[in-house]
Amino acid sequence: MEALTGHVAGRVQGVGFRWSTLHQADLLGVAGWVRNRIDGTVEVFAQGDSAALDAFRSFLAEGPRHADVIAVRLRDVDPDPTITSFSVR
Protein backbone atom coordinates (compact mmCIF):
# COMPACT_ATOMS: atom_id res chain seq x y z
CA MET A 1 0.00 0.00 0.00
CA GLU A 2 1.14 3.53 -0.84
CA ALA A 3 -0.13 6.92 0.31
CA LEU A 4 -0.04 10.53 -0.80
CA THR A 5 -1.09 13.90 0.54
CA GLY A 6 -1.22 17.39 -0.88
CA HIS A 7 -3.24 20.27 -2.26
CA VAL A 8 -5.16 21.02 -5.43
CA ALA A 9 -5.40 24.68 -6.47
CA GLY A 10 -7.60 26.53 -8.94
CA ARG A 11 -11.36 26.76 -9.10
CA VAL A 12 -11.85 23.72 -6.88
CA GLN A 13 -14.32 24.92 -4.25
CA GLY A 14 -18.02 25.27 -4.93
CA VAL A 15 -17.86 23.02 -8.01
CA GLY A 16 -18.44 19.57 -6.47
CA PHE A 17 -14.74 18.74 -6.30
CA ARG A 18 -14.86 17.02 -2.90
CA TRP A 19 -17.88 14.88 -3.74
CA SER A 20 -16.45 13.93 -7.13
CA THR A 21 -13.20 13.01 -5.39
CA LEU A 22 -15.13 10.81 -2.96
CA HIS A 23 -16.90 9.09 -5.85
CA GLN A 24 -13.65 8.54 -7.76
CA ALA A 25 -11.91 7.18 -4.65
CA ASP A 26 -14.78 4.74 -4.09
CA LEU A 27 -14.56 3.54 -7.71
CA LEU A 28 -10.81 3.02 -7.42
CA GLY A 29 -10.79 1.44 -3.96
CA VAL A 30 -8.78 4.32 -2.47
CA ALA A 31 -9.10 5.21 1.23
CA GLY A 32 -8.47 8.64 2.73
CA TRP A 33 -10.16 12.02 2.91
CA VAL A 34 -10.64 15.35 1.15
CA ARG A 35 -11.43 18.79 2.59
CA ASN A 36 -11.65 22.44 1.63
CA ARG A 37 -9.01 24.78 3.04
CA ILE A 38 -9.47 28.41 3.96
CA ASP A 39 -6.96 29.45 1.27
CA GLY A 40 -9.28 28.16 -1.48
CA THR A 41 -7.39 24.94 -2.17
CA VAL A 42 -8.56 21.40 -1.58
CA GLU A 43 -6.44 19.15 0.64
CA VAL A 44 -6.36 15.41 0.10
CA PHE A 45 -4.93 12.30 1.73
CA ALA A 46 -5.24 9.04 -0.17
CA GLN A 47 -3.89 5.52 0.12
CA GLY A 48 -4.21 2.38 -1.93
CA ASP A 49 -2.30 0.26 -4.39
CA SER A 50 0.02 1.86 -6.93
CA ALA A 51 -2.31 1.56 -9.92
CA ALA A 52 -5.27 3.02 -8.02
CA LEU A 53 -3.20 5.97 -6.80
CA ASP A 54 -1.91 6.64 -10.32
CA ALA A 55 -5.51 6.84 -11.56
CA PHE A 56 -6.45 8.98 -8.55
CA ARG A 57 -3.60 11.42 -9.32
CA SER A 58 -4.88 11.71 -12.88
CA PHE A 59 -8.36 12.51 -11.61
CA LEU A 60 -7.02 15.21 -9.26
CA ALA A 61 -5.15 16.85 -12.13
CA GLU A 62 -8.39 17.25 -14.07
CA GLY A 63 -11.13 17.35 -11.43
CA PRO A 64 -14.86 17.29 -12.14
CA ARG A 65 -16.45 19.04 -15.12
CA HIS A 66 -16.90 22.49 -13.52
CA ALA A 67 -13.48 22.63 -11.84
CA ASP A 68 -10.47 24.43 -13.25
CA VAL A 69 -7.39 22.81 -11.74
CA ILE A 70 -4.27 24.94 -12.11
CA ALA A 71 -1.86 23.12 -9.79
CA VAL A 72 -1.60 19.82 -7.96
CA ARG A 73 1.09 19.45 -5.32
CA LEU A 74 1.32 15.92 -3.97
CA ARG A 75 3.95 14.08 -1.99
CA ASP A 76 4.33 10.50 -0.90
CA VAL A 77 3.72 9.76 2.78
CA ASP A 78 3.37 6.71 4.98
CA PRO A 79 -0.02 4.96 4.84
CA ASP A 80 -2.35 5.25 7.83
CA PRO A 81 -3.68 1.80 8.75
CA THR A 82 -6.54 3.34 10.73
CA ILE A 83 -8.12 4.80 7.57
CA THR A 84 -10.16 2.17 5.72
CA SER A 85 -12.61 4.24 3.65
CA PHE A 86 -12.78 7.63 1.94
CA SER A 87 -14.57 10.62 3.47
CA VAL A 88 -15.32 14.28 2.93
CA ARG A 89 -14.23 16.39 5.88
N, C-alpha and C positions, 0 to 999 in steps of 0.2 A: 504494500500500500504506500502511496505517495500523497503529499499534501502541498497546498499552495495557499498563499494569502496575498492580498493586495487591494488596489483601488482602481476603479474605472471612472474616468472623467469624461465630461462632455454634457450633452443633454440626456441625463440618465435618471433624473428624478421627475416624477409626475408623468411618466410615459409607460408605466407597467414593467419597468426593468426588473425589480425585485421578484415580482410574481412570475415573470417569464423565466428568470434565473431558477426559481424554485421548480418550475415545470421541467426545464431542461435537465436540471440535476436529477430529478426523479426519473426521467427517461433514461439517463445515462448510468444510474446507480451510484451517484456521487452523494456523499454526506457532507454536511457543513452548515453554513449560514450566510446570509446576505443582509446588509442593512444600509440605510441612508446615513450619510454623515453631514454634519452642519455646514461643511465647506462645499456642498453640492455634489460631491463624489459618492460613489457607492463602494462600500467595503465588502470584501468577500473572503471567506475561508472555505476551502473545499478539499476533500480527500477521496481517494478511490484508486483504481488501478490506472496504469500509465495511459492506456488507450482512452479510457473515459475522461481523464483529465486533459488529454490533448484535445478531445472534442469539446470539452467544457471551455478551455482557453479560446478556442475558435468562436464559440458562441459569445463569450464576453467581448471579444474584439468587434463583433458586429452588433450584438444586442437585439432587442425586439424591433419591430417595424418602425415605431415612432421615435426610437432613440437615435442619437447622433454621437457615437463614441469617438472621442478624439485621442484618448490615451488609455492604455492599460498597463499598469505597473504591478507585476506579480513577482513573487519570490517563493522559492521552495522552503518549506518548513517541515518540522516533524509532525507526523499524524497525531491526532488526539483520539485515543481508543474509547473515550467516553462519548464521542459523537457518532451516532449510528444512523441518523436521518438528516434531511436538509430542512432548514427553517428560515423564515423571514423574521428578522428581529426589528 
